[in-house]
Amino acid sequence: MLDYLTIADSRYLNPQTSDRYVRLYCRPRGLEPKSLEIDSKNGRAVAHWIGDPDAEAVILYCHGGAYTQPANAGNFRYLAGLVKTLNNKPRSRSVSVLWLAYTLAPESVYPTQLREAAVVLAHLIRETGRSPSEIFIAGDSAGGNLAFSLLSHLLHPQPDVPAVKLECPLGGVLLISPWVSFRTDYISFKTNATLDMLTPLALRKWGAMFLGKVNDSNPEADPGPISGDSWTEACLNPPSWWNGMPQVVSDAFVWSGAYEVLNDSIRELEKRFMEGWATGGGNLNRVRFFESAREAHVAPIVDIMIPGVKKSDAQIAIEEWFKGRLQR
């Protein structure tokens, strides 16, 4: 199905992320929207609060959708539930989510989305007075790509995006099924082809739209193999790229499913990231790559949409990881 979904179809069928925030999160709960609109010398950005804007800790969240699709109901339901669960933990700092409503591709291409993420992060630090240690970065799928991109930018500033200075490491980063390579020739694309929702063609088309590498005469055509750069494609980087990461973020949790087509690329990144983290003086116990058997793409979020399904091991593991880092 994804192979045949055009951008025109998507825009007709799906409201933008900011509209969905109101329709899917605020209205069903009888809440007034709490949004952040930034227009600074470094750029513009829009983000929306899930939870109390004055919470002690904030999760800056980047949603998935291959950079071309808006946030969906599963995203909002999952994060609303996560915030509720984490705030019910005794002796824990209060926490909320700040949802980045980044501009979609192909209307805007890279590095627009990275610039917007950097603008919001800088706002949280400079304007709200929060320590970086009180800020978490999180994302699923393409949002995981953007989260990795932001981490890379903090360590190696992207030339076209304003740098963000940290006085101390961020509190942590959560990545769910991160899109870390634009290659579609990994073995897992074949072995998991019938087990996962993602397809090689859709990923190539949408990746090209995000990177601004489409065929101008037919933007929906298969662009063939595509590649990004060190900020957009984490798997391109050698271990040395990640050497300074312990000074950027204190802890990392990366979830993936064994039935994902992206599984091989995430495993590949794990080796390089862990090597760079250790070489840079980081404690390997502060980084966890968690792979769930018999689970496909973004399963912790998808599962929340299935009535009657109890919490999965992946959902519980993510909650426990956060709880450990929010303790007073």
Rosetta blueprint (number, residue, H / E / L):
1 M L
2 L H
3 D H
4 Y H
5 L L
6 T L
7 I H
8 A H
9 D H
10 S H
11 R H
12 Y H
13 L H
14 N L
15 P L
16 Q L
17 T H
18 S H
19 D H
20 R H
21 Y H
22 V H
23 R H
24 L H
25 Y H
26 C H
27 R H
28 P H
29 R H
30 G L
31 L L
32 E L
33 P L
34 K L
35 S E
36 L E
37 E E
38 I E
39 D E
40 S E
41 K L
42 N L
43 G E
44 R E
45 A E
46 V E
47 A E
48 H E
49 W E
50 I E
51 G L
52 D L
53 P L
54 D L
55 A L
56 E L
57 A E
58 V E
59 I E
60 L E
61 Y E
62 C E
63 H L
64 G L
65 G L
66 A L
67 Y L
68 T L
69 Q L
70 P L
71 A L
72 N L
73 A H
74 G H
75 N H
76 F H
77 R H
78 Y H
79 L H
80 A H
81 G H
82 L H
83 V H
84 K H
85 T H
86 L H
87 N H
88 N L
89 K L
90 P L
91 R L
92 S E
93 R L
94 S L
95 V E
96 S E
97 V E
98 L E
99 W E
100 L E
101 A L
102 Y L
103 T L
104 L L
105 A L
106 P L
107 E L
108 S L
109 V L
110 Y L
111 P L
112 T H
113 Q H
114 L H
115 R H
116 E H
117 A H
118 A H
119 V H
120 V H
121 L H
122 A H
123 H H
124 L H
125 I H
126 R H
127 E L
128 T L
129 G L
130 R L
131 S L
132 P H
133 S H
134 E H
135 I E
136 F E
137 I E
138 A E
139 G E
140 D E
141 S L
142 A H
143 G H
144 G H
145 N H
146 L H
147 A H
148 F H
149 S H
150 L H
151 L H
152 S H
153 H H
154 L H
155 L H
156 H L
157 P L
158 Q L
159 P L
160 D L
161 V L
162 P L
163 A L
164 V L
165 K L
166 L L
167 E L
168 C L
169 P L
170 L E
171 G L
172 G E
173 V E
174 L E
175 L E
176 I E
177 S L
178 P L
179 W L
180 V L
181 S L
182 F L
183 R L
184 T L
185 D L
186 Y L
187 I L
188 S H
189 F H
190 K H
191 T H
192 N L
193 A L
194 T L
195 L L
196 D L
197 M L
198 L L
199 T L
200 P H
201 L H
202 A H
203 L H
204 R H
205 K H
206 W H
207 G H
208 A H
209 M H
210 F H
211 L H
212 G L
213 K L
214 V L
215 N L
216 D L
217 S L
218 N L
219 P L
220 E L
221 A L
222 D L
223 P L
224 G L
225 P L
226 I L
227 S L
228 G L
229 D L
230 S L
231 W L
232 T L
233 E L
234 A H
235 C H
236 L H
237 N L
238 P L
239 P H
240 S H
241 W H
242 W H
243 N L
244 G L
245 M H
246 P H
247 Q H
248 V L
249 V E
250 S L
251 D L
252 A E
253 F E
254 V E
255 W E
256 S E
257 G E
258 A L
259 Y L
260 E L
261 V L
262 L L
263 N H
264 D H
265 S H
266 I H
267 R H
268 E H
269 L H
270 E H
271 K H
272 R H
273 F H
274 M H
275 E H
276 G H
277 W H
278 A H
279 T H
280 G L
281 G L
282 G L
283 N L
284 L H
285 N H
286 R H
287 V E
288 R E
289 F E
290 F E
291 E E
292 S E
293 A L
294 R L
295 E L
296 A L
297 H L
298 V L
299 A H
300 P H
301 I H
302 V H
303 D H
304 I H
305 M H
306 I L
307 P L
308 G L
309 V L
310 K L
311 K L
312 S L
313 D H
314 A H
315 Q H
316 I H
317 A H
318 I H
319 E H
320 E H
321 W H
322 F H
323 K H
324 G H
325 R H
326 L H
327 Q E
328 R L
